[in-house]
């Protein structure tokens, strides 16, 4: 029995299933596999829409669902109404996920779903992810983590199924780009989203972060993509100025996961 067969069997044991679906690598795999294994009568993928969810990712998530006939619903989430979330402490993700799971839990209750699942994988369990606590508190199941699937295994299975997300870069919410302690606002999220969209339009294809430091921004990409941005810097600086930044710099250290956590008061070195 293959790993994908084991995943299908695991999902079949969860009853009627509702997935928190973002269109990222992990939830995309679950959406397609669960949709095929359970069918439209026993499975539904749900997208939570808010200013922290990038428009480009929403389009990709909807397109994938249509291509693979994944039953889909969208609902608004309101984490930006929560002052604890807006405060942007290192526990910000807890309040975001609490809001999401509250909305999906209510939907599951109304429509008779037995289980709500997410795309957490085994690698995620060793990282700083306050949102996992919100999931535990609300009984969210994580099939990939439960079966010990690493990110590498998720990508391999996605490639086997010919999902376009198999090699997609990680895509956390826009708020993850805002320096801890700097208040989350819809305007700052738009600055980040528009900045990253512009850099993508220049040809950046891999991991990319526009880090929001208040009146300044920093850009993180993989080392091999730095020459591209340096060659276009004369257009990048004025674009970021139009977004409202007093300055922008290309981080010479390149893209690093959790960079803002390391800069937070009391964060790891």
VEXDREN-2710 file (C-alpha; in Angstrom, 1 decimal):
% VEXDREN-2710
k/r/px/py/pz
1/UNK/0.0/0.0/0.0
2/UNK/1.4/3.4/-1.0
3/UNK/1.6/6.5/1.1
4/UNK/-1.2/8.0/-0.9
5/UNK/-3.3/4.8/-0.3
6/UNK/-2.7/5.1/3.4
7/UNK/-3.8/8.8/3.3
8/UNK/-7.0/7.9/1.5
9/UNK/-7.7/5.2/4.0
10/UNK/-7.0/7.5/6.9
11/UNK/-9.4/10.2/5.5
12/UNK/-12.1/7.6/4.9
13/UNK/-12.1/6.9/8.6
14/UNK/-12.9/10.5/9.5
15/UNK/-16.5/10.5/8.4
16/UNK/-17.8/13.6/6.7
17/UNK/-14.9/16.0/6.4
18/UNK/-14.5/19.8/6.2
19/UNK/-11.0/21.1/5.2
20/UNK/-9.6/24.5/6.1
21/UNK/-8.2/25.2/2.6
22/UNK/-5.7/27.9/1.6
23/UNK/-4.5/26.5/-1.7
24/UNK/-1.0/26.1/-0.3
25/UNK/1.1/22.9/-0.9
26/UNK/-0.3/20.9/2.0
27/UNK/-4.0/21.8/1.9
28/UNK/-4.0/21.5/-1.9
29/UNK/-2.9/17.9/-1.6
30/UNK/-5.5/17.2/1.0
31/UNK/-8.2/18.9/-1.0
32/UNK/-7.6/16.7/-4.1
33/UNK/-7.0/13.4/-2.3
34/UNK/-10.0/13.9/0.1
35/UNK/-12.2/15.1/-2.8
36/UNK/-11.4/11.9/-4.8
37/UNK/-11.6/9.6/-1.8
38/UNK/-14.7/10.9/-0.1
39/UNK/-16.7/12.5/-2.9
40/UNK/-18.8/15.6/-2.8
41/UNK/-21.3/14.2/-0.4
42/UNK/-18.7/13.6/2.3
43/UNK/-16.1/16.4/1.7
44/UNK/-16.0/20.1/1.4
45/UNK/-13.0/22.5/1.2
46/UNK/-13.5/25.9/2.9
47/UNK/-11.5/29.1/2.2
48/UNK/-11.4/31.8/4.8
49/UNK/-11.3/35.2/3.1
50/UNK/-9.8/38.3/4.8
51/UNK/-7.3/41.1/4.0
52/UNK/-4.5/38.8/5.3
53/UNK/-5.1/36.3/2.6
54/UNK/-3.3/37.2/-0.7
55/UNK/-5.5/37.7/-3.7
56/UNK/-3.1/35.8/-5.9
57/UNK/-3.2/32.8/-3.6
58/UNK/-7.0/32.9/-3.6
59/UNK/-7.1/32.8/-7.4
60/UNK/-4.7/29.9/-7.4
61/UNK/-6.7/28.0/-4.8
62/UNK/-10.0/28.5/-6.7
63/UNK/-8.4/27.5/-10.0
64/UNK/-7.0/24.3/-8.5
65/UNK/-10.4/23.4/-6.9
66/UNK/-12.1/23.9/-10.3
67/UNK/-9.5/21.9/-12.2
68/UNK/-9.7/18.9/-9.8
69/UNK/-13.4/19.2/-9.1
70/UNK/-12.9/19.9/-5.4
71/UNK/-16.2/21.1/-3.7
72/UNK/-15.5/24.5/-2.4
73/UNK/-17.1/27.1/-0.2
74/UNK/-15.8/30.6/0.8
75/UNK/-16.5/32.4/4.1
76/UNK/-15.3/35.7/5.6
77/UNK/-13.1/35.7/8.6
78/UNK/-12.7/38.7/10.9
79/UNK/-9.4/38.4/12.6
80/UNK/-8.7/42.1/11.9
81/UNK/-11.6/42.9/14.3
82/UNK/-9.7/41.3/17.2
83/UNK/-7.4/43.8/19.0
84/UNK/-5.2/40.9/20.2
85/UNK/-4.5/40.0/16.6
86/UNK/-3.9/43.6/15.6
87/UNK/-1.4/44.0/18.4
88/UNK/0.8/41.6/16.4
89/UNK/2.6/39.8/19.2
90/UNK/4.5/36.5/18.6
91/UNK/1.2/34.7/19.4
92/UNK/-0.7/36.5/16.6
93/UNK/-1.3/33.3/14.7
94/UNK/-3.2/31.8/17.6
95/UNK/-5.9/34.5/17.3
96/UNK/-6.1/34.1/13.5
97/UNK/-6.6/30.4/13.7
98/UNK/-9.0/30.7/16.6
99/UNK/-11.2/32.9/14.4
100/UNK/-10.9/30.5/11.4
101/UNK/-11.7/27.4/13.4
102/UNK/-14.6/29.1/15.1
103/UNK/-16.1/30.0/11.7
104/UNK/-15.5/26.5/10.2
105/UNK/-16.7/24.8/13.4
106/UNK/-20.0/26.6/13.1
107/UNK/-20.2/25.6/9.4
108/UNK/-19.5/22.0/10.3
109/UNK/-22.2/22.0/12.9
110/UNK/-24.8/23.5/10.6
111/UNK/-24.0/21.1/7.7
112/UNK/-23.4/17.9/9.7
113/UNK/-19.7/17.4/9.2
114/UNK/-18.0/14.9/11.6
115/UNK/-14.4/16.2/11.3
116/UNK/-12.6/19.5/10.5
117/UNK/-9.1/19.0/9.2
118/UNK/-6.1/21.2/8.3
119/UNK/-2.9/20.9/6.3
120/UNK/-0.4/20.7/9.1
121/UNK/2.4/18.4/8.3
122/UNK/4.9/16.6/10.5
123/UNK/7.7/19.3/9.9
124/UNK/5.4/22.0/11.2
125/UNK/5.2/20.4/14.6
126/UNK/8.7/21.5/15.4
127/UNK/8.3/25.1/14.4
128/UNK/7.0/28.3/16.1
129/UNK/3.3/27.9/15.2
130/UNK/1.0/29.3/17.8
131/UNK/-2.0/28.5/15.6
132/UNK/-1.5/24.8/16.3
133/UNK/-2.7/25.4/19.9
134/UNK/-5.9/26.9/18.5
135/UNK/-6.4/23.7/16.5
136/UNK/-5.8/21.5/19.4
137/UNK/-8.3/23.5/21.5
138/UNK/-11.0/23.1/18.9
139/UNK/-10.4/19.5/18.0
140/UNK/-9.0/20.1/14.5
141/UNK/-7.4/17.0/13.0
142/UNK/-4.2/17.1/11.0
143/UNK/-4.1/13.9/8.8
144/UNK/-0.7/14.7/7.2
145/UNK/1.0/15.2/10.6
146/UNK/-0.8/12.2/12.1
147/UNK/0.7/10.0/9.4
148/UNK/4.1/11.5/9.8
149/UNK/4.2/13.2/6.4
150/UNK/7.1/15.7/5.9
151/UNK/6.9/18.6/3.6
152/UNK/9.2/16.7/1.2
153/UNK/6.7/13.8/1.2
154/UNK/3.8/16.2/0.5
155/UNK/5.6/17.7/-2.4
156/UNK/6.5/14.3/-3.8
157/UNK/2.9/13.1/-3.6
158/UNK/1.7/16.4/-5.1
159/UNK/4.0/15.8/-8.1
160/UNK/2.8/12.3/-8.5
161/UNK/-0.7/13.6/-8.8
162/UNK/0.4/16.4/-11.1
163/UNK/-0.7/19.2/-8.9
164/UNK/0.6/22.6/-9.9
165/UNK/1.4/23.3/-6.3
166/UNK/4.0/20.6/-6.0
167/UNK/6.9/23.0/-6.2
168/UNK/5.2/26.2/-5.1
169/UNK/7.0/28.3/-2.5
170/UNK/5.6/28.5/1.0
171/UNK/2.8/31.1/1.3
172/UNK/1.9/32.1/4.8
173/UNK/-0.5/34.9/5.4
174/UNK/0.4/38.5/4.7
175/UNK/0.5/39.4/8.4
176/UNK/3.6/37.2/8.8
177/UNK/5.6/39.8/6.9
178/UNK/4.9/42.6/9.4
179/UNK/7.5/43.1/12.2
180/UNK/6.2/41.8/15.5
181/UNK/4.9/44.6/17.7
182/UNK/4.0/46.8/14.7
183/UNK/0.2/46.9/14.5
184/UNK/-1.5/44.9/11.8
185/UNK/-3.6/47.1/9.5
186/UNK/-5.3/46.5/6.2
187/UNK/-3.2/49.3/4.7
188/UNK/0.1/47.6/5.7
189/UNK/-1.1/44.3/4.4
190/UNK/-1.9/45.9/1.0
191/UNK/1.6/47.4/0.9
192/UNK/3.1/44.0/1.4
193/UNK/0.8/42.3/-1.1
194/UNK/1.4/44.9/-3.8
195/UNK/5.1/45.0/-3.2
196/UNK/5.4/41.2/-3.6
197/UNK/3.1/41.2/-6.6
198/UNK/5.4/43.8/-8.3
199/UNK/8.5/41.7/-7.6
200/UNK/6.8/38.6/-8.9
201/UNK/6.1/40.6/-12.1
202/UNK/9.8/41.2/-12.5
203/UNK/10.4/37.4/-12.6
204/UNK/10.9/36.3/-9.0
205/UNK/9.6/32.7/-8.8
206/UNK/11.0/31.3/-5.6
207/UNK/10.6/32.2/-1.9
208/UNK/9.9/35.9/-1.5
209/UNK/9.2/38.1/1.5
210/UNK/8.6/41.8/1.7
211/UNK/9.2/42.5/5.4
212/UNK/7.3/45.5/6.7
213/UNK/9.3/47.4/9.3
214/UNK/7.1/50.5/9.6
215/UNK/8.3/53.2/7.3
216/UNK/10.9/50.9/5.6
217/UNK/10.7/47.5/3.9
218/UNK/13.2/44.8/3.3
219/UNK/13.1/42.2/0.5
220/UNK/14.2/38.6/1.0
221/UNK/14.8/36.2/-1.9
222/UNK/17.0/33.3/-2.6
223/UNK/20.6/34.2/-3.4
224/UNK/20.3/33.2/-7.1
225/UNK/17.5/35.7/-7.6
226/UNK/19.3/38.6/-6.1
227/UNK/21.1/39.6/-9.3
228/UNK/17.7/39.9/-11.0
229/UNK/16.4/42.4/-8.4
230/UNK/19.7/44.3/-8.3
231/UNK/19.4/44.8/-12.0
232/UNK/15.9/46.3/-11.6
233/UNK/16.5/48.2/-8.4
234/UNK/16.0/51.6/-10.2
235/UNK/12.4/50.6/-10.8
236/UNK/11.9/48.9/-7.4
237/UNK/12.8/51.9/-5.2
238/UNK/10.3/54.3/-6.8
239/UNK/7.6/51.6/-6.8
240/UNK/8.0/51.0/-3.0
241/UNK/8.1/54.8/-2.5
242/UNK/4.7/55.0/-4.2
243/UNK/3.4/52.3/-1.8
244/UNK/4.4/54.6/1.1
245/UNK/7.7/53.3/2.2
246/UNK/10.5/55.7/3.0
247/UNK/13.0/53.2/1.9
248/UNK/13.5/49.6/0.7
249/UNK/16.6/47.3/0.9
250/UNK/17.5/44.0/-0.5
251/UNK/18.5/41.8/2.5
252/UNK/22.0/40.5/1.7
253/UNK/21.4/37.4/3.8
254/UNK/18.6/36.3/1.6
255/UNK/15.3/34.5/2.4
256/UNK/15.1/33.0/5.9
257/UNK/12.2/31.3/7.5
258/UNK/11.1/33.0/10.7
259/UNK/13.3/36.0/10.2
260/UNK/10.9/38.3/12.0
261/UNK/10.7/36.0/15.0
262/UNK/14.5/36.3/15.4
263/UNK/14.1/40.1/15.5
264/UNK/11.2/40.0/18.0
265/UNK/11.9/41.0/21.6
266/UNK/12.9/37.8/23.4
267/UNK/13.0/35.9/20.1
268/UNK/15.7/33.4/19.2
269/UNK/19.0/34.6/18.0
END
